[in-house]
Amino acid sequence: MCLAIPAQVVKKLEDNLVLADFGRGVRREVSVSLIQEKLTEGDWILIHTGYAVSKMEPEDARETLALWEEIWANEEDSM
C-alpha cells in the first residue's frame, strides 16, 4: 500500500525542487519533476517518498489534512 501526504508549496527552489509545508512545523524539499503542471507558491501537491505526484485542489488537501488530524488525535489519546 502506498501513502501520499498533501503539502503546500512554500517556495520554488532550483532544479525542480520546492520547499513544501506538511503542517505541524514540518517543511521539506520535494522534487516536482514528476508533474507537468506549473506550480506557484501556495499550491497544494500530493507527496509520495519525496516526490510530488500530482497537484491538488485546496479543498481536497484541507479535507485530507483534517482526516490526518483526527488520526493523530486518536493516536495521542491512546498513548
C-alpha positions as CSV (number, residue, x, y, z in Angstrom):
1,M,0.0,0.0,0.0
2,C,1.3,3.5,-0.8
3,L,0.8,6.6,1.2
4,A,0.8,10.1,-0.1
5,I,0.5,13.3,2.0
6,P,-0.7,16.7,1.0
7,A,1.7,19.6,1.3
8,Q,1.6,23.3,0.4
9,V,4.3,24.8,-1.8
10,V,6.1,27.5,0.2
11,K,8.9,28.4,-2.1
12,K,10.2,27.4,-5.5
13,L,13.8,26.3,-5.4
14,E,16.2,25.3,-8.2
15,D,16.4,22.1,-10.2
16,N,12.7,21.0,-10.0
17,L,12.6,21.4,-6.2
18,V,10.2,23.2,-4.0
19,L,10.1,23.8,-0.2
20,A,6.8,22.1,0.9
21,D,4.9,22.7,4.2
22,F,3.4,19.5,5.6
23,G,1.9,21.2,8.6
24,R,2.8,20.7,12.3
25,G,6.0,22.6,11.7
26,V,7.4,20.1,9.1
27,R,8.9,21.5,5.9
28,R,10.9,19.6,3.4
29,E,12.5,19.9,0.0
30,V,10.4,18.0,-2.6
31,S,11.0,17.1,-6.2
32,V,8.4,18.2,-8.6
33,S,10.0,16.5,-11.6
34,L,7.1,14.0,-12.0
35,I,4.4,16.5,-12.6
36,Q,3.8,18.7,-15.6
37,E,1.6,21.4,-14.1
38,K,3.1,24.8,-13.4
39,L,3.3,25.4,-9.6
40,T,3.3,28.6,-7.7
41,E,3.7,29.4,-4.0
42,G,0.5,28.4,-2.2
43,D,-0.4,25.5,-4.5
44,W,-1.2,22.1,-2.9
45,I,0.6,19.0,-4.0
46,L,0.4,15.3,-3.1
47,I,3.8,13.9,-2.0
48,H,5.0,10.3,-2.0
49,T,8.5,9.4,-0.9
50,G,9.9,12.9,-1.6
51,Y,8.2,13.4,-5.0
52,A,5.2,15.4,-5.9
53,V,2.9,13.1,-7.8
54,S,0.1,15.5,-8.5
55,K,-1.3,18.9,-7.9
56,M,-4.4,19.1,-5.6
57,E,-7.4,21.3,-5.2
58,P,-7.1,23.3,-1.9
59,E,-10.4,21.9,-0.6
60,D,-9.3,18.3,-1.2
61,A,-6.0,19.0,0.6
62,R,-7.7,20.6,3.6
63,E,-10.2,17.6,3.8
64,T,-7.3,15.1,3.8
65,L,-5.3,17.1,6.4
66,A,-8.4,17.2,8.6
67,L,-8.6,13.4,8.5
68,W,-4.9,13.2,9.4
69,E,-5.5,15.4,12.4
70,E,-8.3,13.1,13.6
71,I,-5.9,10.1,13.2
72,W,-3.1,11.9,15.2
73,A,-5.6,13.0,17.9
74,N,-6.7,9.4,18.3
75,E,-3.1,8.2,18.5
76,E,-2.3,10.8,21.1
77,D,-5.3,9.8,23.1
78,S,-4.4,6.1,23.1
79,M,-0.8,6.7,24.5
